[in-house]
Amino acid sequence: MPRELSERDMEMLKKLAPECEGFACSGSGHQFHSILPPVSNHFSADERDFAERIGRLTDDELRYITDLIIRGEESLGCLPEEDLDSLLRLITERFSRDETKKVIEAFASFGVCERS
């Protein structure tokens, strides 16, 4: 479900991708509607880079993104499998397997890639 990025979302996107100069996809010109897909698909060089970037998140920031995912407000459908795996490992390490299960269930329900 597309959403407008909040000020907090934009701050986290800049933290994860300091080289981000705007909040629109350079290819399509559409505004970003999530935090993680642009980091994965536009700014990370590979899965290690993505894992390093999301590792910068504080527990509070990771909790915020995890809650967005569970509510279906943060898209994971456009993430490559290896980046999704990195995110799930981080959630398990920082929180719990139960929290990771909730994210997987949300992904199964809301996991479509929004292109608008």
N, C-alpha and C positions, 0 to 999 in steps of 0.2 A: 504494500500500500504506500504510494508516494506521500511524502510529507515535506514540509518546509523545514530546512535546517534552522535550529534555534541558535542563539548566540553561543550557548554551551557546545552544541554540535560543531559549530565552525571553529571554536577554540581547540577542540579535540582534533579536528581534521588538520588544523595548522600544526598541532603538536606532533601528530603522526606523520605529516608530510609538510615540513617547513618550506619546501620548495613550491608548494601550492600557491599560486598567485591569484586565483579566483575560485569561485565555487560552481563553475560550470565545466562540463565535459568538453575538452578541446575538440573532440571528434564530432560530436552532435550539436554542441552549443547549448544543450539542455542543462538546467541546474541540477546539481547533485541532490539526491533525496535521501541519502544514507551516508554514513561515515566510512564504514569498512570497504565497500566495493571500490570507491575511488582510490583508496590507499592501496588496495590489492592490484587493481587493474591499470591504474594510471601512474602511480608513483613508486611502487616496490619493484625492484629489479628481479627478484625471485622469491622463493618461499622463505629462505633464510632472512632476507631483508624484511619481508612482511612480518615474520615472527619477531625480529628485533624491534620493529616499529611498534607493534602492539604490546610488546613487553615494556614499553615506556609508560603505559597507562598505569595510573595509581589504582589501588583496589576500588576506590570510590568511582573512578571513571569506568573501569571495567564492569562494575556493578551496574552503572547507568546504561552502558551499551547492552549488557546481558538482559536487563529488564526491557529495553526497547525491543530486542530480538524476541523475547518471550511474548510480548504484546503484539508482535507482528509489525512493529514500526521501523525496524532496522532490517534491511534486506540482506540476506546471505546468498541468494540465488545466483548472483553473478560471480561469486568467489570460486576460484579454482579449488579443486578438492584438497590439494596440499595446504592451501591457506586456511581453509575451513578446519582441517585437522590441527593446524597450529593454534587456531583460536580455541578449539575444543580442549586441547591440552592445557592451554593457559587457564581456562575457566576451571578445569579439574584441579590444577595445581593450586590456584588461588582460593577456590571456593569448595567445590565438592563434585563428586560424580552425579549426585542427584541434580545439581544445577546444570551440569552438562546434558543430562537426559532431557531436561526441560527445553534446553536450546535445540537439541536434536528433534524433539517433538514439534517445536515451533517451526523449525526449518522444513519439516515434512509437511506442515500445514500451510506455511506462507512462503515457501522457498522459491517462488518464481522470480525471475529477473525482471525488474521494472525498467523499461527503456524510455520512460517519458520524463 
